[in-house]
Amino acid sequence: MSDVVPAAQILEYFRDGFEHTAWRLETRREYAADQRTEEYQRFLRGIAPRNDEDSPWYSNARAQTAVGKRIERVRLVDEPSTDNQRYLLATTPGNLTAGEDIRYLRRSAAAALGFADDGDFWLFDSRVLARFNWTDADRRMELTTDPEQVLRACQVRDAAWHHAIRYEEFTSRVPSPM
């Protein structure tokens, strides 16, 4: 099964679409959605991002993790980090406070492991794979339960999670994002 849906529909999966785990691989060097925000522009001017604990994302993440669900990510980071990667690093404490577990992996390590080019995706309960189409002006994504694609995503998840390091350890090894 494969469906193409608006990217905004992914939010439904975070309310009702997963039972146990939502796992993300973030591979892009830049995210236009971040770069269009005033907060990102302030970050580029040296102003730390504020932690909006009442945002819909954080509120839902808290609700989901409070009932035992896991929301996890591995972010690939270049050497040196891009501005957008530094911005995401600076905003991570809010995600962690909301209950997410975000880990970091150097892109060079992901390349050596063979998955640096697998692209961004969300994997829900090791059953549903959501792939983003970043070139689509309508920001659509493909949802699939195709066993081969889901299996590959599970393999990438397992390797990435094994080799990635927690935010606190990663930030102790890299210069401040500000």
Residue pairs with C-beta under 8 A, 6 or more apart in sequence:
1 144
1 145
1 146
2 142
2 143
2 144
2 145
2 146
3 142
3 143
3 144
4 133
4 140
4 141
4 142
4 143
5 140
5 141
5 142
5 143
6 138
6 139
6 140
6 141
7 132
7 139
7 140
7 141
8 139
9 141
10 122
10 130
10 141
11 56
11 60
13 22
13 122
13 124
13 128
13 130
14 22
14 60
14 61
14 64
14 71
15 60
17 124
17 128
18 69
18 124
18 125
18 128
19 69
19 125
20 69
20 70
20 125
21 69
21 70
21 71
21 72
21 123
21 124
21 125
21 126
22 64
22 69
22 70
22 71
22 72
22 122
22 123
22 124
23 70
23 72
23 73
23 122
23 123
23 124
23 157
23 161
24 72
24 73
24 74
24 120
24 121
24 122
24 123
25 73
25 74
25 76
25 115
25 118
25 119
25 120
25 121
25 123
25 153
25 156
25 157
25 160
26 73
26 74
26 75
26 76
26 88
26 120
27 76
27 107
27 110
27 116
27 117
27 118
27 119
27 120
28 84
28 120
28 134
29 78
29 82
29 84
29 85
30 82
30 83
30 84
31 84
31 88
34 40
34 84
34 87
34 88
35 84
39 49
39 50
40 84
40 87
42 49
43 49
43 83
43 86
43 87
43 90
44 83
46 178
48 90
48 178
49 87
49 90
49 91
49 94
51 91
51 93
51 94
51 97
52 58
52 94
53 94
53 97
53 98
57 98
58 94
58 95
58 97
58 98
59 98
61 71
61 95
61 98
61 99
61 100
62 98
62 99
64 71
64 99
65 71
65 98
65 99
65 100
66 99
70 101
71 99
71 100
71 101
72 100
72 101
72 102
72 103
72 161
73 95
73 100
73 101
73 102
73 103
74 102
74 103
74 104
74 105
74 157
74 160
74 161
74 164
75 85
75 88
75 102
75 103
75 104
75 105
76 105
76 106
76 107
76 110
76 116
77 85
77 89
77 104
77 105
77 106
77 107
77 170
78 85
78 106
78 107
79 106
79 107
79 108
81 89
81 174
81 177
86 177
87 177
89 104
89 167
89 170
89 171
89 174
89 177
90 177
90 178
92 102
92 167
93 167
95 102
96 102
96 167
101 166
102 167
103 160
103 161
103 164
103 165
103 166
103 167
103 170
104 164
104 165
104 166
104 167
104 170
105 160
105 163
105 164
105 165
107 116
109 163
110 116
110 160
110 163
111 117
113 159
113 160
113 163
115 156
115 159
115 160
118 152
118 153
118 156
119 131
119 132
120 131
120 132
120 134
121 129
121 130
121 131
121 132
121 153
122 129
122 130
123 129
123 130
123 150
123 153
123 154
123 157
124 130
126 150
126 154
127 145
127 150
128 143
128 144
128 145
128 150
129 143
129 144
129 145
129 146
129 149
129 150
129 153
130 141
130 142
130 143
131 141
131 142
131 144
132 139
132 141
133 139
133 140
133 141
133 142
144 150
171 177
